[in-house]
Amino acid sequence: QVQPVESGGGSVLAGGSLRLSCVESGFPYTSDRMAWFRQAPGKEREGVAAFFAFPGAHAVYGDSVKGRFTISRDNAKNAVYLQMNNLKPEDTAKYYCAARSHDVFSAVQALAGDTYSHWGQGTQVTVSS
């Protein structure tokens, strides 16, 4: 099974920025059906950012990252990106790219892990104060 491939994690100081990238194989796992999740040690997986059809690809964000993170996509490369600005120590987690094979039409579904069938290996983001 082909998985999404993430890149771009690393360590930064609080207030810094990082950009994550993810590439998927192609239809039906298209860029408008991809999302970012994260999981910190001892915590549940959290939906960070995703696209859903509203109509057209509409971005949705988890409450903890609104105004700081931006998801974008490149259809030609079948890739999604996560620009993370003003990073905080509580953003420290392993970040996962995920892809689904069908459209969803609500933000709740777009940020629900159960919606996705393809998961990357994850990339670590560490923010120190």
C-alpha positions as CSV (number, residue, x, y, z in Angstrom):
1,Q,0.0,0.0,0.0
2,V,1.4,3.4,-1.0
3,Q,1.6,5.9,1.8
4,P,1.8,9.6,1.9
5,V,5.4,10.8,2.4
6,E,6.0,13.7,4.8
7,S,9.1,16.0,5.1
8,G,10.1,19.2,6.8
9,G,9.9,18.5,10.5
10,G,12.6,19.7,12.9
11,S,13.4,21.6,16.0
12,V,12.8,25.4,16.5
13,L,12.5,27.9,19.2
14,A,9.2,29.2,20.3
15,G,7.9,31.9,17.9
16,G,9.7,30.3,14.9
17,S,8.3,28.7,11.8
18,L,8.4,25.4,9.9
19,R,6.9,24.2,6.7
20,L,5.8,20.6,6.3
21,S,5.3,18.9,3.0
22,C,3.5,15.8,2.0
23,V,3.2,14.0,-1.4
24,E,0.6,11.3,-2.2
25,S,0.4,8.9,-5.1
26,G,-2.6,10.3,-6.9
27,F,-6.2,9.6,-7.6
28,P,-8.4,8.9,-5.6
29,Y,-6.0,10.3,-2.9
30,T,-5.9,13.8,-4.4
31,S,-4.6,16.9,-2.7
32,D,-8.1,18.2,-1.8
33,R,-8.6,15.0,0.1
34,M,-5.5,15.3,2.3
35,A,-5.0,16.6,5.9
36,W,-2.6,17.0,8.7
37,F,-2.9,15.5,12.1
38,R,-0.6,15.4,15.1
39,Q,0.0,13.4,18.2
40,A,2.0,14.3,21.3
41,P,3.2,11.7,23.8
42,G,0.4,10.7,26.1
43,K,-2.2,12.6,24.2
44,E,-4.9,11.7,21.6
45,R,-4.4,12.3,17.9
46,E,-5.6,15.8,16.9
47,G,-6.8,17.1,13.6
48,V,-4.7,20.1,12.6
49,A,-5.8,21.1,9.2
50,A,-7.7,19.7,6.3
51,F,-9.7,20.3,3.1
52,F,-13.3,19.5,2.6
53,A,-15.7,20.1,-0.4
54,F,-17.9,23.0,0.3
55,P,-18.1,23.4,-2.9
56,G,-14.5,23.4,-4.0
57,A,-11.7,22.7,-1.5
58,H,-12.3,24.6,1.7
59,A,-9.7,24.7,4.5
60,V,-10.5,23.9,8.1
61,Y,-8.3,24.1,11.2
62,G,-8.2,22.8,14.7
63,D,-8.9,25.5,17.3
64,S,-5.4,25.4,18.7
65,V,-3.7,26.3,15.5
66,K,-6.2,28.8,13.9
67,G,-4.5,32.0,12.8
68,R,-1.0,30.4,13.0
69,F,-1.0,27.5,10.6
70,T,-2.0,27.5,7.0
71,I,-2.7,24.4,4.8
72,S,-2.1,24.7,1.1
73,R,-1.9,22.3,-1.9
74,D,-0.4,21.8,-5.3
75,N,-2.6,19.8,-7.6
76,A,0.1,19.2,-10.2
77,K,2.3,17.6,-7.6
78,N,-0.5,16.0,-5.6
79,A,1.0,17.6,-2.5
80,V,-0.2,19.4,0.6
81,Y,1.8,21.8,2.8
82,L,1.5,23.0,6.3
83,Q,3.0,26.4,7.0
84,M,3.4,26.7,10.8
85,N,4.1,30.2,12.2
86,N,4.5,31.5,15.7
87,L,5.2,28.0,17.0
88,K,4.6,27.2,20.7
89,P,6.0,24.5,22.9
90,E,2.6,22.9,23.0
91,D,2.8,22.4,19.2
92,T,5.5,19.7,19.9
93,A,4.2,16.5,18.4
94,K,4.7,14.0,15.6
95,Y,2.8,15.4,12.6
96,Y,1.1,13.0,10.2
97,C,-0.2,13.5,6.7
98,A,-3.3,11.6,5.9
99,A,-5.4,11.0,2.7
100,R,-8.9,9.8,2.0
101,S,-10.4,8.3,-1.1
102,H,-13.7,10.2,-1.1
103,D,-15.1,13.8,-0.6
104,V,-16.5,14.9,2.7
105,F,-18.7,17.9,3.2
106,S,-18.2,19.0,6.7
107,A,-15.3,20.3,8.8
108,V,-16.0,17.8,11.5
109,Q,-15.6,14.9,9.1
110,A,-12.5,16.5,7.5
111,L,-10.7,16.7,10.9
112,A,-11.8,13.2,12.0
113,G,-9.0,10.6,11.8
114,D,-11.4,7.8,11.0
115,T,-12.2,9.5,7.7
116,Y,-8.7,8.7,6.4
117,S,-7.3,5.4,5.1
118,H,-3.8,6.5,4.1
119,W,-1.3,7.6,6.7
120,G,2.3,8.7,6.4
121,Q,5.0,7.7,8.8
122,G,5.0,11.1,10.5
123,T,7.6,13.8,11.0
124,Q,8.7,15.2,14.4
125,V,8.2,18.8,15.3
126,T,9.9,20.0,18.5
127,V,9.4,23.6,19.8
128,S,11.5,24.7,22.7
129,S,11.0,27.7,24.9
